[in-house]
Amino acid sequence: MMKNNIIGRKAETAVLRKALISDEAEMVAVFGRRRVGKTYLVRSVYGSSIKFEMTGIQKGNLREQLQQFTNRLNFHAKPPIPYQTPSNWLDAFQMLTLYFDSQSLEEKIVLFFDEVPWMATRKSDFLKAFGVFWNSWASQSNVVVVICGSAASWMIQKVVRDKGGLHNRITRRIHLQPFNLAETEAYLASKSCNLDRFQIIQLYMAMGGIPHYLKEVEAGLSAAQNIDRIFFSKSGLLHEEFGQLYAALFENAQNHVQIIRVLAEKWQGLTRKEIVEIGRFSNGGTITTVIEELEQSGFIQPYYTFEKQKKGIRYRLTDEYSMFYLHFIENKRLEEKGNWERFSQTQTWKIWTGYAFESLCLKHIPQIKKALGISGIYSEASTYRSQATDELPGIQVDLLIDRKDQVINLFELKFHHTEFIITKTYAQELRTKLAVFKANTRTKKQLFLTFLSSFGLLANEHSTGLVDRSLTMEVLFAEED
């Protein structure tokens, strides 16, 4: 039975429930990055319907995985004589088949295999045996088989796209994403952490929407106080999380971490060619695979530049925790309590929040479109930058939304503790930006200069007639339709 305290996850919950009430056997693949709440979601929705559950052992060998399987089967089956550990996965799944064949399956049951990538050790033939189990028994039984893994790229390549016994056997899939701002606010409220939205955004820019991280937020403390406690105290959950994060997801994670480090130094992102050059990688298929794995696992995202399509793809580091860790924690000594509260008033912090707020906005494009009233109009979000020439200066546009109703919204994204004020000098810079964009792109579309800032704009003589729309951080907290 589903718990009533699941925050968000409406679409994902619906997928799981449909699998349970369908008239056919179902195989559901659930994947997403470490700590995003996959196991909690499956357990919360299926509850007592789960009649077998096993979690793989990180870095466990074949013998250890099979022992774990046997322990869990003994726990669920409670046989008078305990099952003995099999020597291979074919025998293990045969034991599972014989046990459930002896049961009356009038109601649909759930078999939950968590962290499957850890079970499928090298030369273990786990996937081959699992394919036999599904094709010979589970697919013809009244069951939902859930396979789950934090190594999203492994799950996609080895399971979802499998060309062997599991080919086209996945009936439903869930790629679980971190909470957005609305879900983060609801989750914190469920913990009696009643922070205002400015405080919530500061937390989100440091740890993202990862439920396991947000669980550490303590009621009655400000964002700065919580960050100080969670990140900079030696006992804080996120003080050393970075060292475990990638190693738990990828074999030979050195290249993955190196790409993360390269992107952490380039806020506006890099092309694949630039990643290879700056990171001093070999320009071959291996680096392409690593980039794909990081993308599929949600650590980096590709962004298109205006009118360049695939040739204009730039990869950005979009994992808030990794960015924060590499800029403020690694190789830093902030042992005295309250150091972060003082540091968060510095110019370095203010520069970082500007870039972090921009990244946050790019993750909430649906909410921005909703605020503009263009959810029903086809549009494409991208970025734009141009190099200076003899005739025109170089410009950069943080975000633009190109609409089919012959309009382009050019955004300025500003994180500020009060209403933002446009000065005479800044107003001239904005007019130049609009003119250069129009000249370079030769667009015939209407350009609307749109501001999205924490508390909006303070209207004055410089903003009037220049800024077409001013949005506040409130729009980012809208629930998706």
Steps between C-alpha positions, in 0.01 A plus 500: 500500500632842407610734777341844503822685577669478159606848391447566129572196279141499369584372153742240634251379760238461229736286292568266791134468595394427142753218489348350814140503375567393142393155379848407382842434650703820513870579511564853624844658475564782747822696472642833608802639675614399847289632792210615280239284678447199272482238776273716714261552209471128418455399863249776568280419203512120522530449876377156605463389136879452496549130567870486416758777522874487452760775489833438331821540698728777379830348383384158619625195310280229348504288815398792719216601266365143495524482879304825524238354265468189716474701820217707355317195368524336843371822657193516274427127469583395857542134396525231771842410361693808377596516135867441426700748295502401129816506291360711215215733408314243290461284808414803712212602277384137482475504881292817480275347232438182698417697814239720333360206304411353838306814592149603400540819296139613490605861555779652297831500683814709461858372479745785559864479392679812620844612378509242221830638361671384820351149466619462141866450583747427225464150348209424737247458213241670720316664209494176302349315796259783573385489136431127532308562824283763335436316175437155652299592811444863598355613167227238536424567867295750700800716591664838468878472483671829590866542412668806639844659477684820576739451209249640253730458201554130584125446537432661163778325310486156662128462577280745310698462176597135553519295178494166679242331722360832628454654154173696500397338830483822701131592514535829689794721591552782747798736485465661841614861510596720799225712654424830331456810717129442562567143615796615709281757675232237567758252631655751738154605623423132574802509733370821666783696334302811415758698308410781263572459132815709498646266764381190312669617181829543686474143628408371154798673339729311740346152512239486223174312535646178638263370773774323696694825523194711582417261782795649689349851505411594857195708591568834666832557323562730205630377166850621591489327839383173343767515232763566766385194697437257210799586280776635722473306822718187497194292591282668237348269238630699205850573628644191327215383276685602183765231550234229504252638249660411167691193616168342603353551154777442247779253453832680459339832590819706459396632158151580625638704790751675274223616265302625799804696615553651154136608470499639854746766384290603199161630606376549144584143402731346244469320170619142476813620318576750776451233770753277322753781460475647850483162671780362281298193410555269205252596231326166458193298583590465867449869575173498307378214718603679819315816395190295418516324836525828689209640299279194552576509873395865524832660590544696178256620237534606138374847409445623149622836383259709294455381139798260512316181597732202564814680392436753773467256789678613815516277806447656840553360847147497640555307823479771763680304770804422282529864396472624858745241633770575244474876550462526875585176683783315329842608630336760725521517877186644652504327835385783723122498551329776307775543243260443213257760635779758483631376165152521349520879525810524281532604136612148404172362629300767318669413170433130555131556582458688173615202297323248723171689465540495123543121508197466726287702256608279210363203695161666536420593142143354517424725797638805318293425190193460721562843655527653152174334399663314209473138619272426206727667244783297350826654609866408541731611780867562428792729576693739279841657489703673232860606471590865458575626149639826366144627465313344793581403861463143623186417697364216709135411565445275802170366369276567204168345407433492127124481441291400201281807546785710356638612835834441672533563874856603589558445872714667761527274808597671825531366854472796736391546862268791415323636195752539220573854379598574139748785481553731206820317403341158522201618298733600219670159515161332462406714201832410339438131567160515330641684201796264458278192528265634235788592269687169540200269469310714249182387668171657396331393822387735776757514782368523857756578769397295803644522851484212746643596836452406864268786593435657161596841369464836665332699226683818411571724201759255366280188510184663363476450126795259503389196702190336358437255785632460852465167681596408855629177653138415588438376145767231544294337777195434281391138472533348155174436316 
